[in-house]
Amino acid sequence: MVAITYDIEIPSSIPATKMYKAVVLDADTLIPKIMPQAIKKVEILEGDGGVGTVKLIHFGEGSQYKSAKHRVDAIDKENLTHTYSIVEGDALMDVVESITYHIKIVPTEDGGCICKNRSIYNTKGDIEISQEKIKEGKEKALAMFKAIEAYLHANPHA
């Protein structure tokens, strides 16, 4: 197995705790609402939303994938961190065992935040993932984050 890691940092003018709530705690209902073409719905298969929870993500019509199983590995509301893994589904493209995402929302001095996202692709065997696929993943993460940010700006009391 080969582990391919990439990091992305996205600055935002939204306060860190508000962004964490939207990106992590409310994501299952918020993302299908603001980006239904990407994610149609999220259903909990096991658990209560905390560590160990398994969710089934149903991708929207704008996605090339149908579904993925997602497992919550860690969640720390106090330190604004969240780790989850995609462990099953066509989004793994039969070349990846799992994808683990580590998210940390860091407050900035100006009242905004930086979203730090580390993605680790655990491939099957010696399979390499192209730079094009990695770039595509970064662009999707950026687009989702920016859509959430735009929603929070448009709906300040959300």
DSSP file with accessible surface (Angstrom, degrees, kcal/mol):
  #  RESIDUE AA STRUCTURE BP1 BP2  ACC     N-H-->O    O-->H-N    N-H-->O    O-->H-N    TCO  KAPPA ALPHA  PHI   PSI    X-CA   Y-CA   Z-CA
    1    1 A M              0   0  143      0, 0.0     2,-0.4     0, 0.0   123,-0.2   0.000 360.0 360.0 360.0 138.1    0.0    0.0    0.0
    2    2 A V        -     0   0   38    121,-0.4   121,-3.0   123,-0.4     2,-0.6  -0.930 360.0-149.0-111.1 134.2    1.2    3.5   -0.9
    3    3 A A  E     -A  122   0A  62     -2,-0.4     2,-0.5   119,-0.2   119,-0.2  -0.930  11.3-168.5-105.2 120.9    0.0    6.5    1.2
    4    4 A I  E     -A  121   0A  24    117,-2.8   117,-3.3    -2,-0.6     2,-0.4  -0.954   8.7-168.0-111.0 123.4   -0.2    9.7   -0.8
    5    5 A T  E     +A  120   0A  68     -2,-0.5     2,-0.3   115,-0.2   115,-0.2  -0.900  11.0 174.0-116.0 137.7   -0.6   12.9    1.3
    6    6 A Y  E     -A  119   0A  15    113,-2.3   113,-2.9    -2,-0.4     2,-0.4  -0.993  13.7-152.5-139.7 149.6   -1.6   16.4    0.3
    7    7 A D  E     -A  118   0A  80     -2,-0.3     2,-0.3   111,-0.2   111,-0.2  -0.905   9.1-175.4-117.7 147.0   -2.3   19.4    2.3
    8    8 A I  E     -A  117   0A  26    109,-2.1   109,-2.8    -2,-0.4     2,-0.4  -0.994   6.9-163.0-139.7 139.3   -4.5   22.4    1.5
    9    9 A E  E     -A  116   0A 118     -2,-0.3   107,-0.2   107,-0.2    -2,-0.0  -0.997   7.1-172.0-123.9 128.6   -5.0   25.6    3.5
   10   10 A I  E     -A  115   0A   6    105,-2.4   105,-2.9    -2,-0.4     2,-0.1  -0.968  12.5-146.2-124.7 116.1   -7.9   27.9    2.8
   11   11 A P  E     -A  114   0A  88      0, 0.0     2,-0.3     0, 0.0   103,-0.2  -0.479  20.7-179.9 -78.7 152.0   -8.3   31.3    4.5
   12   12 A S  E     -A  113   0A  10    101,-2.7   101,-2.6    -2,-0.1     4,-0.1  -0.994  36.8-139.6-148.2 152.6  -11.7   32.7    5.3
   13   13 A S  S    S+     0   0   73     -2,-0.3   101,-0.1    99,-0.2     3,-0.1   0.500  76.6 104.5 -88.1  -3.6  -13.1   35.8    6.9
   14   14 A I  S    S-     0   0    7     99,-0.1    -2,-0.1     1,-0.1     5,-0.1  -0.575  86.1-100.8 -76.8 137.2  -15.7   33.6    8.8
   15   15 A P     >  -     0   0   63      0, 0.0     4,-2.5     0, 0.0     5,-0.2  -0.256  31.9-117.6 -57.6 145.7  -14.9   33.1   12.5
   16   16 A A  H  > S+     0   0    7     96,-0.7     4,-2.8     1,-0.2     5,-0.2   0.873 110.2  49.2 -56.5 -46.4  -13.3   29.7   13.3
   17   17 A T  H  > S+     0   0  100      1,-0.2     4,-2.1     2,-0.2    -1,-0.2   0.892 112.6  48.3 -66.1 -35.7  -16.1   28.3   15.5
   18   18 A K  H  > S+     0   0   58     -3,-0.2     4,-2.0     2,-0.2    -1,-0.2   0.911 113.2  47.7 -69.5 -40.2  -18.8   29.3   13.1
   19   19 A M  H  X S+     0   0    0     -4,-2.5     4,-3.4     2,-0.2     5,-0.3   0.925 111.0  51.4 -67.1 -41.5  -16.9   27.7   10.2
   20   20 A Y  H  X>S+     0   0    5     -4,-2.8     4,-2.8     1,-0.2     5,-1.2   0.929 108.7  51.5 -60.4 -45.3  -16.2   24.5   12.2
   21   21 A K  I  <>S+     0   0  101     -4,-2.1     5,-3.1    -5,-0.2     6,-0.3   0.929 116.7  40.2 -57.6 -44.6  -19.9   24.2   13.0
   22   22 A A  I  <5S+     0   0    4     -4,-2.0    -2,-0.2     3,-0.2    -1,-0.2   0.937 120.7  41.1 -71.5 -46.5  -20.8   24.5    9.3
   23   23 A V  I  <5S+     0   0   24     -4,-3.4    -2,-0.2    -5,-0.2    -3,-0.2   0.835 134.7  13.2 -74.3 -31.7  -18.0   22.4    7.8
   24   24 A V  I  <5S+     0   0   11     -4,-2.8     4,-0.3    -5,-0.3     3,-0.3   0.835 129.7  35.7-111.1 -60.0  -18.1   19.6   10.5
   25   25 A L  I   <S+     0   0   72     -5,-1.2    -3,-0.2     1,-0.2     3,-0.2   0.856 129.8  27.6 -74.4 -36.4  -21.1   19.6   12.7
   26   26 A D  S >><S+     0   0   51     -5,-3.1     4,-3.0    -6,-0.3     3,-1.2   0.357  89.1 105.3-105.5   5.1  -23.8   20.8   10.3
   27   27 A A  H 3> S+     0   0   13     -6,-0.3     4,-2.1    -3,-0.3    -1,-0.1   0.846  70.5  63.2 -58.2 -37.3  -22.2   19.5    7.0
   28   28 A D  H 34 S+     0   0   46     -4,-0.3    14,-0.4     1,-0.2    -1,-0.3   0.795 119.8  23.8 -62.6 -29.0  -24.6   16.5    6.6
   29   29 A T  H <> S+     0   0  108     -3,-1.2     4,-1.0     2,-0.1    -1,-0.2   0.751 123.0  53.8-102.7 -31.4  -27.6   18.8    6.2
   30   30 A L  H  X S+     0   0   16     -4,-3.0     4,-2.4    -8,-0.2     5,-0.3   0.933 104.6  50.8 -72.6 -46.3  -25.9   22.0    5.0
   31   31 A I  H  X S+     0   0   14     -4,-2.1     4,-3.3     1,-0.2     8,-0.3   0.935 109.4  49.4 -64.2 -45.5  -24.0   20.7    2.0
   32   32 A P  H  4 S+     0   0   22      0, 0.0    -1,-0.2     0, 0.0    -2,-0.2   0.856 113.1  51.2 -60.3 -28.2  -26.9   18.9    0.4
   33   33 A K  H  < S+     0   0  138     -4,-1.0    -2,-0.2    -3,-0.2    -3,-0.1   0.912 122.6  27.1 -73.0 -43.5  -28.9   22.2    0.9
   34   34 A I  H  < S+     0   0   41     -4,-2.4    -3,-0.2     1,-0.2    -1,-0.1   0.687 135.4  28.7 -97.5 -17.1  -26.3   24.4   -0.7
   35   35 A M    >X  +     0   0   20     -4,-3.3     4,-2.3    -5,-0.3     3,-1.7  -0.396  63.2 153.9-137.9  59.3  -24.6   22.0   -3.1
   36   36 A P  T 34 S+     0   0   70      0, 0.0    25,-0.3     0, 0.0    26,-0.2   0.770  73.5  64.2 -63.5 -22.2  -27.2   19.3   -4.1
   37   37 A Q  T 34 S+     0   0  101     23,-0.2    25,-1.3     1,-0.1    26,-0.4   0.786 112.0  36.2 -69.6 -23.4  -25.3   18.7   -7.4
   38   38 A A  T <4 S+     0   0   23     -3,-1.7    22,-1.6     1,-0.3     2,-0.4   0.896 132.8  16.2 -92.5 -51.1  -22.4   17.4   -5.3
   39   39 A I  E  <  -B   59   0A  21     -4,-2.3    -1,-0.3    20,-0.3    20,-0.3  -0.977  56.2-175.6-131.7 119.3  -24.1   15.7   -2.4
   40   40 A K  E     -     0   0A 131     18,-2.4     2,-0.3    -2,-0.4    19,-0.2   0.910  68.3 -24.7 -79.0 -46.6  -27.8   14.7   -2.5
   41   41 A K  E     -B   58   0A 109     17,-1.5    17,-3.0     2,-0.0     2,-0.4  -0.989  47.9-140.5-163.3 161.8  -28.1   13.3    1.0
   42   42 A V  E     -B   57   0A  30    -14,-0.4     2,-0.4    -2,-0.3    15,-0.2  -0.996  19.0-171.6-128.3 130.0  -26.2   11.8    4.0
   43   43 A E  E     -B   56   0A  72     13,-2.3    13,-3.1    -2,-0.4     2,-0.5  -0.974  22.6-127.3-125.8 140.1  -27.7    9.1    6.1
   44   44 A I  E     +B   55   0A  85     -2,-0.4    11,-0.2    11,-0.2     3,-0.1  -0.745  24.7 176.8 -83.7 123.2  -26.3    7.6    9.3
   45   45 A L  E    S+     0   0A  73      9,-2.9     2,-0.3    -2,-0.5    10,-0.2   0.774  70.8   7.3 -92.7 -36.2  -25.9    3.9    9.2
   46   46 A E  E    S+B   54   0A 122      8,-1.7     8,-2.0     6,-0.0    -1,-0.4  -0.993 105.3  17.4-145.2 145.0  -24.4    3.4   12.6
   47   47 A G  S    S-     0   0   58     -2,-0.3     5,-0.1     6,-0.2     4,-0.1  -0.269  78.4 -82.8  94.9-176.1  -23.7    5.6   15.6
   48   48 A D  S    S-     0   0  143      3,-0.2    -1,-0.1    -2,-0.1     3,-0.1   0.115  76.0 -81.1-119.2  15.5  -24.8    9.0   16.9
   49   49 A G  S    S+     0   0   27      1,-0.3     3,-0.1    -3,-0.3    -2,-0.1   0.168 103.3  99.7 102.4 -16.3  -22.6   11.3   14.9
   50   50 A G  S >  S-     0   0   20      1,-0.2     3,-2.2     2,-0.0    -1,-0.3  -0.032  88.1 -35.5 -87.7-165.0  -19.6   10.9   17.2
   51   51 A V  T 3  S+     0   0   97      1,-0.3    -1,-0.2    24,-0.1    22,-0.2  -0.249 130.5  25.4 -55.7 134.4  -16.5    8.8   16.8
   52   52 A G  T 3  S+     0   0   39     20,-3.2    -1,-0.3     1,-0.3    21,-0.1   0.230  84.6 142.3  93.7 -12.3  -17.2    5.5   15.1
   53   53 A T    <   -     0   0    1     -3,-2.2    19,-2.5    19,-0.1     2,-0.5  -0.364  38.2-152.7 -63.0 137.2  -20.3    6.8   13.3
   54   54 A V  E     -BC  46  71A  18     -8,-2.0    -9,-2.9    17,-0.2    -8,-1.7  -0.965  14.4-173.4-114.9 128.8  -20.7    5.4    9.8
   55   55 A K  E     -BC  44  70A  16     15,-3.2    15,-2.8    -2,-0.5     2,-0.6  -0.907  20.9-138.9-122.0 150.7  -22.5    7.4    7.2
   56   56 A L  E     -BC  43  69A  35    -13,-3.1   -13,-2.3    -2,-0.3     2,-0.6  -0.950  18.8-155.4-108.7 118.4  -23.6    6.8    3.6
   57   57 A I  E     -BC  42  68A  13     11,-3.1    11,-1.6    -2,-0.6     2,-0.7  -0.855   0.9-158.4 -95.3 122.8  -23.0    9.7    1.3
   58   58 A H  E     -BC  41  67A  43    -17,-3.0   -18,-2.4    -2,-0.6   -17,-1.5  -0.918  18.0-140.9-101.1 113.2  -25.3    9.9   -1.7
   59   59 A F  E     -B   39   0A  40      7,-2.1   -20,-0.3    -2,-0.7   -21,-0.1  -0.401  17.2-114.7 -74.9 153.0  -23.6   12.0   -4.4
   60   60 A G    >   -     0   0    7    -22,-1.6     3,-1.9   -25,-0.2   -23,-0.2  -0.155  34.0 -91.7 -80.0 177.5  -25.7   14.4   -6.5
   61   61 A E  T 3  S+     0   0  191    -25,-0.3   -24,-0.1     1,-0.3   -23,-0.1   0.719 122.0  63.7 -65.8 -19.6  -26.3   14.3  -10.2
   62   62 A G  T 3  S+     0   0   61    -25,-1.3     2,-0.3   -26,-0.2    -1,-0.3   0.519  89.9  87.9 -82.0  -2.8  -23.2   16.6  -10.8
   63   63 A S  S <  S-     0   0   31     -3,-1.9   -25,-0.0   -26,-0.4   -24,-0.0  -0.685  72.0-142.3 -98.5 150.2  -20.9   13.9   -9.4
   64   64 A Q  S    S+     0   0  112     -2,-0.3     2,-0.3    27,-0.0    -1,-0.1   0.565  85.7  69.6 -81.7  -6.9  -19.3   11.1  -11.3
   65   65 A Y        -     0   0   35     -5,-0.1    -2,-0.2     1,-0.1     3,-0.1  -0.740  64.6-154.1-111.8 160.4  -19.8    8.9   -8.3
   66   66 A K        -     0   0  165      1,-0.3    -7,-2.1    -2,-0.3     2,-0.3   0.867  66.8 -20.2 -97.3 -48.7  -22.9    7.4   -6.7
   67   67 A S  E     -C   58   0A  39     -9,-0.2    24,-0.9     2,-0.0    23,-0.7  -0.986  45.7-163.7-158.5 166.4  -22.0    6.8   -3.1
   68   68 A A  E     -CD  57  89A   1    -11,-1.6   -11,-3.1    -2,-0.3     2,-0.5  -0.979  22.6-127.5-154.0 144.7  -19.4    6.4   -0.4
   69   69 A K  E     -CD  56  88A  61     19,-3.0    18,-2.3    -2,-0.3    19,-1.0  -0.842  28.4-165.8 -94.0 135.1  -19.2    5.1    3.2
   70   70 A H  E     -CD  55  86A  19    -15,-2.8   -15,-3.2    -2,-0.5     2,-0.4  -0.965   4.7-159.9-127.1 131.7  -17.7    7.6    5.5
   71   71 A R  E     -CD  54  85A  96     14,-3.1    14,-2.4    -2,-0.4     2,-0.6  -0.961  18.2-131.2-117.7 131.6  -16.5    6.8    9.1
   72   72 A V  E     + D   0  84A   2    -19,-2.5   -20,-3.2    -2,-0.4    12,-0.3  -0.708  28.8 173.8 -79.6 118.5  -15.9    9.4   11.8
   73   73 A D  E     -     0   0A  45     10,-2.3     2,-0.3    -2,-0.6    11,-0.2   0.773  63.4  -5.1 -96.2 -34.3  -12.4    8.7   13.3
   74   74 A A  E     - D   0  83A  40      9,-2.1     9,-2.9   -24,-0.1    -1,-0.4  -0.973  54.3-175.3-159.6 147.8  -12.0   11.6   15.6
   75   75 A I  E     + D   0  82A  49     -2,-0.3     2,-0.4     7,-0.2     7,-0.2  -0.956   3.2 177.4-150.0 127.8  -13.9   14.8   16.5
   76   76 A D  E  >> - D   0  81A  56      5,-2.6     5,-2.2    -2,-0.3     4,-0.6  -0.844   3.9-179.1-135.4  94.8  -12.6   17.5   18.9
   77   77 A K  T  45S+     0   0  138     -2,-0.4     3,-0.3     1,-0.2    -1,-0.1   0.813  83.2  55.9 -65.2 -31.5  -15.0   20.5   19.2
   78   78 A E  T  45S+     0   0  172      1,-0.2    -1,-0.2     2,-0.1    -2,-0.0   0.909 117.0  33.4 -69.2 -40.8  -12.8   22.3   21.6
   79   79 A N  T  45S-     0   0   85      2,-0.1    -1,-0.2    -3,-0.1    -2,-0.2   0.329 108.7-122.2 -98.0   5.6   -9.7   22.2   19.3
   80   80 A L  T  <5 +     0   0   19     -4,-0.6    25,-2.4    -3,-0.3     2,-0.3   0.888  64.5 136.0  56.5  47.4  -11.8   22.5   16.1
   81   81 A T  E   < +DE  76 104A  35     -5,-2.2    -5,-2.6    23,-0.2     2,-0.3  -0.886  28.9 178.0-124.0 156.9  -10.5   19.3   14.6
   82   82 A H  E     -DE  75 103A  12     21,-2.2    21,-3.4    -2,-0.3     2,-0.4  -0.958   7.2-168.7-156.6 134.3  -12.2   16.4   12.8
   83   83 A T  E     +DE  74 102A  23     -9,-2.9   -10,-2.3    -2,-0.3    -9,-2.1  -0.998  16.8 160.6-127.8 132.5  -10.9   13.3   11.2
   84   84 A Y  E     -DE  72 101A  44     17,-2.0    17,-3.2    -2,-0.4     2,-0.4  -0.967  21.2-146.5-145.4 160.7  -12.9   11.0    9.0
   85   85 A S  E     -DE  71 100A   1    -14,-2.4   -14,-3.1    -2,-0.3     2,-0.6  -0.981  14.8-136.2-131.0 142.8  -12.3    8.3    6.4
   86   86 A I  E     +DE  70  99A  20     13,-2.9    13,-1.7    -2,-0.4   -16,-0.2  -0.886  32.7 169.2 -91.2 119.7  -14.0    7.2    3.2
   87   87 A V  E     +     0   0A  45    -18,-2.3     2,-0.3    -2,-0.6   -17,-0.2   0.500  54.9  16.2-115.2  -7.2  -13.8    3.4    3.6
   88   88 A E  E    S+D   69   0A 107    -19,-1.0   -19,-3.0     0, 0.0    -1,-0.3  -0.982  77.8  73.6-162.9 152.3  -16.1    2.1    0.8
   89   89 A G  E >  S-D   68   0A  31     -2,-0.3     3,-1.8   -21,-0.3     5,-0.4  -0.456  82.1 -71.0 124.9 166.1  -17.8    3.1   -2.4
   90   90 A D  G >  S+     0   0   66    -23,-0.7     3,-1.8     1,-0.3   -22,-0.1   0.705 115.4  77.3 -69.4 -13.8  -17.2    3.9   -6.0
   91   91 A A  G 3  S+     0   0   11    -24,-0.9    -1,-0.3     1,-0.3   -23,-0.1   0.728  84.6  65.4 -66.3 -17.3  -15.4    7.2   -5.0
   92   92 A L  G X> S-     0   0   12     -3,-1.8     3,-1.8     5,-0.1     4,-1.6   0.584  97.1-145.5 -82.1  -7.4  -12.4    5.0   -4.2
   93   93 A M  T <4  -     0   0   55     -3,-1.8    -3,-0.1     1,-0.3    -2,-0.1   0.712  47.9 -82.1  56.8  24.2  -12.2    4.1   -7.9
   94   94 A D  T 34 S+     0   0  138     -5,-0.4    -1,-0.3     2,-0.2     3,-0.1   0.654 127.1  77.9  56.7  14.3  -11.0    0.5   -7.2
   95   95 A V  T <4 S+     0   0   44     -3,-1.8    29,-2.8     1,-0.1     2,-0.4   0.462  81.7  67.2-122.6  -9.6   -7.5    1.8   -6.7
   96   96 A V  E  <  - F   0 123A   2     -4,-1.6    27,-0.3    27,-0.3    -2,-0.2  -0.941  55.4-162.8-120.9 131.5   -7.8    3.2   -3.2
   97   97 A E  E    S-     0   0A 105     25,-3.2     2,-0.3    -2,-0.4    26,-0.2   0.902  77.7 -26.7 -70.8 -46.5   -8.3    1.3    0.1
   98   98 A S  E     - F   0 122A  25     24,-1.3    24,-2.8    -6,-0.1     2,-0.4  -0.978  50.7-136.8-161.8 161.9   -9.4    4.4    1.9
   99   99 A I  E     -EF  86 121A   6    -13,-1.7   -13,-2.9    -2,-0.3     2,-0.4  -0.998  20.1-161.6-127.8 125.9   -9.0    8.2    2.0
  100  100 A T  E     -EF  85 120A  22     20,-2.5    20,-2.8    -2,-0.4     2,-0.5  -0.921   1.9-161.7-111.3 134.4   -8.5    9.9    5.4
  101  101 A Y  E     -EF  84 119A  31    -17,-3.2   -17,-2.0    -2,-0.4     2,-0.5  -0.967   4.6-165.8-117.9 128.2   -9.2   13.6    5.9
  102  102 A H  E     -EF  83 118A  71     16,-2.7    16,-2.6    -2,-0.5     2,-0.4  -0.973  13.1-171.5-111.3 117.9   -7.8   15.6    8.8
  103  103 A I  E     +EF  82 117A  14    -21,-3.4   -21,-2.2    -2,-0.5     2,-0.4  -0.931   9.5 175.0-113.8 134.5   -9.5   19.0    9.2
  104  104 A K  E     -EF  81 116A  90     12,-2.5    12,-3.1    -2,-0.4     2,-0.6  -0.987  16.9-154.6-137.6 125.3   -8.4   21.7   11.6
  105  105 A I  E     - F   0 115A   1    -25,-2.4    10,-0.2    -2,-0.4    -2,-0.0  -0.908  15.8-164.7-100.4 120.5  -10.0   25.1   11.7
  106  106 A V  E     - F   0 114A  38      8,-2.9     8,-2.2    -2,-0.6   -26,-0.0  -0.923  16.0-128.5-112.1 122.5   -7.5   27.7   13.0
  107  107 A P  E     - F   0 113A  87      0, 0.0     2,-0.3     0, 0.0     6,-0.3  -0.362  22.9-148.1 -64.5 146.6   -8.6   31.1   14.2
  108  108 A T    >   -     0   0   42      4,-2.0     3,-1.9     1,-0.1   -92,-0.1  -0.794  24.6-110.5-113.5 161.6   -6.7   34.1   12.8
  109  109 A E  T 3  S+     0   0  210     -2,-0.3    -1,-0.1     1,-0.3     4,-0.0   0.769 114.3  61.5 -61.7 -26.9   -6.0   37.4   14.4
  110  110 A D  T 3  S-     0   0  131      1,-0.1    -1,-0.3     3,-0.0     3,-0.1   0.376 123.2 -99.5 -84.0   6.1   -8.4   39.3   12.1
  111  111 A G  S <  S+     0   0   45     -3,-1.9    -2,-0.1     1,-0.2   -95,-0.1   0.388  95.7  95.0  94.2  -5.1  -11.4   37.3   13.4
  112  112 A G        -     0   0    1    -97,-0.2    -4,-2.0   -96,-0.1   -96,-0.7   0.087  63.2-131.6 -94.0-148.3  -11.4   34.8   10.5
  113  113 A C  E     -AF  12 107A   1   -101,-2.6  -101,-2.7    -6,-0.3     2,-0.4  -0.968   6.6-125.7-159.3 171.3   -9.9   31.4   10.1
  114  114 A I  E     -AF  11 106A  45     -8,-2.2    -8,-2.9    -2,-0.3     2,-0.7  -1.000  20.4-145.6-126.2 128.1   -7.8   29.1    8.1
  115  115 A C  E     -AF  10 105A   6   -105,-2.9  -105,-2.4    -2,-0.4     2,-0.5  -0.872  15.2-164.2 -94.1 115.4   -9.1   25.7    7.2
  116  116 A K  E     -AF   9 104A  82    -12,-3.1   -12,-2.5    -2,-0.7     2,-0.5  -0.902   9.1-177.8-101.8 124.6   -6.3   23.2    7.1
  117  117 A N  E     -AF   8 103A  19   -109,-2.8  -109,-2.1    -2,-0.5     2,-0.5  -0.985  10.2-171.0-128.8 119.3   -7.1   19.9    5.4
  118  118 A R  E     -AF   7 102A 115    -16,-2.6   -16,-2.7    -2,-0.5     2,-0.5  -0.955   8.7-165.4-107.9 127.0   -4.7   17.0    5.0
  119  119 A S  E     -AF   6 101A   0   -113,-2.9  -113,-2.3    -2,-0.5     2,-0.5  -0.947   2.7-166.7-113.6 131.6   -5.9   14.2    2.7
  120  120 A I  E     -AF   5 100A  34    -20,-2.8   -20,-2.5    -2,-0.5     2,-0.6  -0.967   4.0-161.1-122.7 114.1   -4.2   10.8    2.8
  121  121 A Y  E     -AF   4  99A  18   -117,-3.3  -117,-2.8    -2,-0.5     2,-0.8  -0.859   3.2-160.4 -94.2 117.6   -5.0    8.4    0.0
  122  122 A N  E     -AF   3  98A  30    -24,-2.8   -25,-3.2    -2,-0.6   -24,-1.3  -0.870  19.3-158.2 -99.8 102.2   -4.1    4.8    0.9
  123  123 A T  E     - F   0  96A   0   -121,-3.0  -121,-0.4    -2,-0.8     2,-0.4  -0.344  20.2-104.5 -82.6 161.3   -3.8    3.0   -2.4
  124  124 A K  S >  S-     0   0   77    -29,-2.8     3,-1.8  -123,-0.2    -1,-0.1  -0.694  81.8 -34.0 -81.2 132.3   -4.1   -0.6   -3.2
  125  125 A G  T 3  S-     0   0   40     -2,-0.4  -123,-0.4     1,-0.2    -2,-0.1  -0.247 120.4 -29.5  58.7-136.3   -0.7   -2.3   -3.8
  126  126 A D  T 3  S+     0   0  141   -125,-0.1    -1,-0.2     2,-0.1    -2,-0.1   0.153  91.3 144.5 -99.1  14.4    1.8    0.0   -5.5
  127  127 A I    <   -     0   0   66     -3,-1.8     2,-0.3   -32,-0.1  -125,-0.2  -0.331  36.6-150.9 -61.7 133.8   -0.8    2.0   -7.4
  128  128 A E        -     0   0  136     -5,-0.0     2,-0.5    -2,-0.0    -2,-0.1  -0.794   7.1-135.3-101.6 149.5    0.1    5.7   -7.9
  129  129 A I        -     0   0   14     -2,-0.3    -8,-0.0    -8,-0.1     5,-0.0  -0.906  28.0-115.6-105.5 133.8   -2.5    8.4   -8.1
  130  130 A S     >  -     0   0   62     -2,-0.5     4,-1.9     1,-0.1     3,-0.2  -0.229  16.0-120.1 -67.6 154.1   -1.8   11.0  -10.8
  131  131 A Q  H  > S+     0   0  149      1,-0.2     4,-2.8     2,-0.2     5,-0.2   0.827 115.3  61.4 -59.8 -31.5   -1.2   14.7  -10.0
  132  132 A E  H  > S+     0   0  145      2,-0.2     4,-2.3     1,-0.2    -1,-0.2   0.920 104.3  46.6 -62.1 -44.1   -4.3   15.4  -12.1
  133  133 A K  H  > S+     0   0   67     -3,-0.2     4,-2.1     2,-0.2    -2,-0.2   0.892 112.7  50.0 -66.3 -38.3   -6.5   13.4   -9.7
  134  134 A I  H  X S+     0   0   10     -4,-1.9     4,-2.3     2,-0.2    -2,-0.2   0.940 111.0  48.8 -65.4 -43.5   -4.8   15.1   -6.7
  135  135 A K  H  X S+     0   0  129     -4,-2.8     4,-2.5     1,-0.2    -2,-0.2   0.911 109.3  53.3 -61.6 -41.1   -5.4   18.5   -8.2
  136  136 A E  H  X S+     0   0   47     -4,-2.3     4,-2.1     1,-0.2    -1,-0.2   0.912 108.6  49.6 -60.7 -43.0   -9.1   17.5   -8.9
  137  137 A G  H  X S+     0   0   13     -4,-2.1     4,-2.2     2,-0.2    -1,-0.2   0.915 110.7  49.6 -63.0 -42.4   -9.5   16.5   -5.2
  138  138 A K  H  X S+     0   0   79     -4,-2.3     4,-2.6     1,-0.2    -2,-0.2   0.913 110.2  50.9 -62.6 -42.5   -8.0   19.9   -4.0
  139  139 A E  H  X S+     0   0  104     -4,-2.5     4,-2.6     1,-0.2    -1,-0.2   0.893 110.1  49.3 -64.7 -38.1  -10.3   21.8   -6.4
  140  140 A K  H  X S+     0   0   95     -4,-2.1     4,-2.3     2,-0.2    -1,-0.2   0.910 111.7  48.7 -67.0 -41.7  -13.4   20.0   -5.1
  141  141 A A  H  X S+     0   0   25     -4,-2.2     4,-2.4     2,-0.2    -2,-0.2   0.926 113.2  47.7 -63.2 -43.2  -12.4   20.6   -1.4
  142  142 A L  H  X S+     0   0   72     -4,-2.6     4,-2.8     1,-0.2     5,-0.2   0.929 111.2  50.5 -63.2 -44.4  -11.8   24.3   -2.2
  143  143 A A  H  X S+     0   0   52     -4,-2.6     4,-2.1     2,-0.2    -1,-0.2   0.912 111.9  47.4 -62.5 -41.5  -15.2   24.6   -4.1
  144  144 A M  H  X S+     0   0   51     -4,-2.3     4,-2.2     2,-0.2    -1,-0.2   0.938 113.3  47.9 -66.8 -44.1  -17.1   23.0   -1.2
  145  145 A F  H  X S+     0   0   10     -4,-2.4     4,-2.7     1,-0.2    -2,-0.2   0.931 112.7  48.4 -61.4 -45.4  -15.4   25.2    1.4
  146  146 A K  H  X S+     0   0   81     -4,-2.8     4,-2.6     1,-0.2    -1,-0.2   0.855 109.5  53.1 -66.2 -34.0  -16.0   28.4   -0.7
  147  147 A A  H  X S+     0   0   29     -4,-2.1     4,-2.3    -5,-0.2    -1,-0.2   0.918 110.9  46.6 -66.5 -40.9  -19.7   27.4   -1.1
  148  148 A I  H  X S+     0   0    3     -4,-2.2     4,-2.5     2,-0.2    -2,-0.2   0.933 112.6  50.4 -64.9 -44.1  -20.1   27.0    2.6
  149  149 A E  H  X S+     0   0   24     -4,-2.7     4,-2.2     1,-0.2    -2,-0.2   0.935 110.6  48.8 -59.6 -45.4  -18.3   30.3    3.2
  150  150 A A  H  X S+     0   0   59     -4,-2.6     4,-2.4     1,-0.2    -1,-0.2   0.905 110.5  51.6 -62.7 -40.5  -20.6   32.1    0.7
  151  151 A Y  H  X S+     0   0   39     -4,-2.3     4,-1.8     1,-0.2    -1,-0.2   0.925 109.7  49.2 -61.2 -44.6  -23.6   30.6    2.3
  152  152 A L  H  < S+     0   0    7     -4,-2.5     6,-0.2     1,-0.2    -2,-0.2   0.873 111.3  49.5 -66.0 -34.7  -22.5   31.8    5.8
  153  153 A H  H  < S+     0   0  102     -4,-2.2    -1,-0.2     1,-0.2    -2,-0.2   0.914 114.6  44.6 -67.5 -41.0  -21.9   35.3    4.4
  154  154 A A  H  < S+     0   0   75     -4,-2.4    -2,-0.2     1,-0.3    -1,-0.2   0.726 123.8  36.3 -74.4 -22.7  -25.3   35.4    2.8
  155  155 A N    ><  +     0   0   65     -4,-1.8     3,-2.4    -5,-0.2    -1,-0.3  -0.627  68.4 172.2-130.0  71.4  -27.0   34.0    5.9
  156  156 A P  T 3  S+     0   0   72      0, 0.0    -1,-0.1     0, 0.0    -2,-0.1   0.710  79.2  50.8 -60.7 -19.1  -25.1   35.5    8.9
  157  157 A H  T 3         0   0  187      0, 0.0    -5,-0.1     0, 0.0    -2,-0.0   0.383 360.0 360.0 -98.9   5.2  -27.6   34.1   11.4
  158  158 A A    <         0   0   64     -3,-2.4  -136,-0.1    -6,-0.2    -3,-0.0  -0.325 360.0 360.0 -71.5 360.0  -27.4   30.5   10.1
